[in-house]
């Protein structure tokens, strides 16, 4: 019998996270139609011993090298035939009845390619978490933000975003993807390595007519910064480079040049700010990100050919036509609800 759901946790030197967070996953995922897999990205700590000795009910998949987040999941899921794949970070605590709402949402609407639970902070449990909150969006210049988190401002959850809606992207910290579509779209773009690969996958699926959704009746708590701290130089490099990758691959033709040009200017402003505030490593990483983007243009042009002709000049309604940077820093709009942005409720 074909498996309904495979929960796959990509791990790299995270034995401390496995000990802390796996008990909740095991406790609240005990169904005969669910399997839990830890895919190990060639850890050098005691991750194998933790699974083998303390979590014998969990499958352990050893990868032959550290492939990074994006390719690591591609390799781990290559032969996975489950109806639904739930990609879960190793630093996520799940809650009772977290799976059923996600499954029911996907079963009820075949056009939903992926969905996510509401993601809350682990240490400040009343607040939305940075990486996903209550659904991901993007503005016209390619800056990601969330319903419940704009830039670095995370709102307190008072039930204001508890309606299921169509979103632009679902967080890679906890995302359920239709298995057939994961394989059809080739999973994540391995060239991203880590960060924004889930936005790229969601954008590619939306370009083919599928929907991405938030299911707030399912709730998890995320520690965040488990592999790379939020302010690390390498994370800065990946975020700046991958955002340019993301835009170049997926923007409609009529918006490509202008958007990339404006983003280059804004990235330059950010780099200068890093420099004048003494963040030399961050300044250098922005320059390196742009250099890597230029070096990758030939490959990106080939990937761009996959963009469907009928969407090359279209807009997705989940793209905010304002600027979250302007709204946040100039207009002082720090809540999702303060944006002039109509949401699309799901049937």
Residue pairs with C-beta under 8 A, 6 or more apart in sequence:
2 81
2 82
2 83
3 33
3 34
3 35
3 81
3 82
3 83
4 33
4 34
4 82
4 83
4 84
4 103
5 31
5 33
5 34
5 35
5 82
5 83
5 84
5 85
5 86
5 99
5 103
5 176
6 34
6 35
6 37
6 80
6 82
6 84
6 85
6 86
6 179
7 25
7 29
7 34
7 35
7 36
7 37
7 86
7 88
8 37
8 39
8 73
8 76
8 77
8 80
8 85
8 86
8 87
8 88
9 22
9 25
9 36
9 37
9 38
9 39
9 88
9 89
9 90
10 39
10 41
10 69
10 72
10 73
10 76
10 87
10 89
10 90
11 17
11 18
11 38
11 39
11 40
11 41
11 43
11 47
11 90
12 40
12 41
12 42
12 43
12 66
12 72
12 227
13 43
13 44
13 45
13 47
14 43
14 45
14 47
14 90
14 91
14 226
14 227
15 43
15 45
15 46
15 47
15 49
15 50
17 90
17 91
17 223
17 226
18 38
18 47
18 50
18 51
18 55
18 90
19 50
19 54
20 91
21 90
21 91
21 92
21 93
21 223
22 38
22 55
22 58
24 93
24 94
24 95
25 36
25 88
25 92
25 94
26 36
26 55
26 57
26 58
28 94
28 95
28 96
28 97
28 98
28 99
29 36
29 94
29 99
31 99
34 99
35 59
35 82
36 57
36 58
36 59
37 58
37 59
37 60
37 61
37 76
37 80
38 47
38 51
38 55
38 58
38 59
38 60
38 61
38 90
39 61
39 63
39 72
39 73
39 75
39 76
40 47
40 48
40 60
40 61
40 62
40 63
41 63
41 65
41 66
41 67
41 68
41 72
42 62
42 63
42 64
42 65
42 66
48 60
48 62
51 58
51 60
52 60
61 76
63 72
63 75
63 76
66 72
67 74
67 75
67 190
68 190
68 193
68 194
69 172
69 188
69 193
69 194
69 195
69 197
69 227
70 187
70 188
70 189
70 190
70 191
70 192
70 193
70 194
70 197
71 188
71 190
71 193
73 87
73 187
73 188
74 186
74 187
74 188
74 190
77 85
77 182
77 187
80 179
81 179
82 179
83 178
83 179
83 180
84 103
84 106
84 176
84 177
84 178
84 179
85 176
85 177
85 178
85 179
85 182
86 99
86 102
86 174
86 175
86 176
86 177
87 172
87 174
87 175
87 176
87 177
88 94
88 173
88 174
89 172
89 173
89 174
89 222
89 226
90 226
91 122
91 222
91 223
91 224
91 226
92 173
92 174
92 220
92 221
92 222
92 223
93 122
93 220
93 221
93 222
94 220
95 219
95 220
95 221
97 218
98 117
98 218
98 219
98 220
99 218
100 218
101 117
101 215
101 217
101 218
102 115
102 117
102 176
102 215
102 218
103 176
105 112
105 115
105 164
105 213
105 215
105 346
106 112
106 115
106 176
106 178
109 211
109 213
109 346
109 347
111 209
111 210
111 211
112 178
112 210
112 211
112 212
112 213
112 346
113 177
113 178
113 181
113 202
113 205
113 206
113 210
113 211
113 212
114 170
114 175
114 176
114 177
114 178
114 181
114 201
114 202
114 205
114 212
114 213
115 170
115 175
115 176
115 212
115 213
115 214
115 215
116 132
116 135
116 136
116 170
116 171
116 174
116 175
116 176
116 213
116 214
116 215
117 174
117 215
117 216
117 218
117 219
117 220
118 128
118 133
118 134
118 157
118 161
118 162
118 214
118 215
118 216
118 217
118 218
118 219
118 220
119 128
119 129
119 131
119 132
119 133
119 134
119 171
119 173
119 174
119 219
119 220
119 221
119 222
120 126
120 127
120 128
120 129
120 157
120 219
120 220
120 221
120 222
121 127
121 128
121 129
121 130
121 154
121 221
121 222
121 224
122 129
122 221
122 222
122 223
122 224
123 223
125 221
126 156
126 157
127 154
127 155
127 156
127 157
128 134
128 146
128 148
128 149
128 154
128 155
128 156
128 157
128 161
129 149
129 154
129 173
129 221
129 222
129 224
130 146
130 149
130 152
130 154
130 224
130 230
131 171
131 172
131 173
131 222
131 224
132 146
132 170
132 171
132 173
132 174
132 222
133 146
133 147
133 148
133 149
133 154
133 155
133 161
134 146
134 147
134 148
134 157
134 161
134 162
134 214
134 216
135 146
135 147
135 148
135 161
135 165
135 167
135 170
135 213
135 214
136 144
136 145
136 146
136 147
136 167
136 168
136 169
136 170
136 171
136 199
136 202
136 212
137 144
137 145
137 146
137 147
137 167
137 168
137 169
137 318
137 319
137 320
137 341
138 144
138 145
138 168
138 169
138 199
138 318
138 319
138 320
139 145
139 319
139 320
139 321
139 322
139 323
139 324
139 325
140 255
140 259
140 319
140 320
140 321
140 322
140 323
141 259
141 262
141 263
141 266
141 323
141 325
142 243
142 246
142 247
142 251
142 259
142 263
143 243
143 323
143 324
143 325
144 169
144 196
144 199
145 151
145 320
145 324
145 336
146 336
147 161
147 165
147 167
147 214
147 336
147 343
148 154
148 155
148 157
148 161
148 336
149 155
149 336
150 324
150 327
150 328
150 333
150 334
150 335
150 336
150 339
151 324
151 325
151 328
151 329
151 334
153 328
153 334
153 335
155 335
155 336
160 337
161 214
161 216
161 336
162 216
162 217
163 216
163 343
163 345
164 213
164 214
164 215
164 216
164 217
164 345
164 346
165 213
165 214
165 343
165 344
165 345
165 346
166 211
166 212
166 213
166 317
166 318
166 343
166 344
166 345
166 346
167 212
167 213
167 214
167 318
168 199
168 202
168 203
168 206
168 212
168 316
168 318
168 319
169 198
169 199
169 202
169 203
169 212
170 176
170 198
170 202
170 212
170 213
170 214
171 198
172 197
172 198
173 220
173 222
173 224
174 220
174 222
175 198
177 201
181 205
181 210
185 201
185 204
185 205
187 201
188 197
188 198
188 200
188 201
189 197
189 200
189 201
189 245
189 249
189 303
191 245
191 296
191 299
192 200
192 238
192 242
192 245
193 238
193 242
194 227
194 228
194 238
195 235
195 238
195 239
195 242
196 238
196 239
196 242
196 243
196 245
196 246
197 242
199 246
200 242
200 245
200 246
200 249
200 250
202 212
203 246
203 249
203 250
204 249
204 250
204 306
205 212
206 212
206 316
206 318
207 250
207 307
207 308
207 311
208 308
211 346
212 318
213 346
224 230
228 234
228 235
228 238
229 235
233 281
233 282
233 284
233 285
234 285
236 282
236 285
236 286
236 289
237 285
237 286
237 288
237 289
237 292
238 289
239 289
240 267
240 270
240 285
240 286
240 289
240 290
241 288
241 289
241 290
241 292
241 293
243 263
244 260
244 263
244 289
244 290
244 293
245 293
245 296
245 300
247 256
247 259
247 260
247 263
248 256
248 260
248 293
248 297
248 300
248 304
249 300
249 303
249 304
249 307
250 307
251 259
251 260
252 311
252 312
252 313
252 314
252 315
253 312
253 313
254 312
254 313
264 290
266 325
267 286
267 289
267 290
270 286
271 283
271 286
271 287
272 283
274 280
274 282
274 283
274 286
275 283
315 321
317 342
317 344
318 344
320 339
320 341
322 339
322 340
322 341
324 339
327 333
327 338
327 339
328 334
333 339
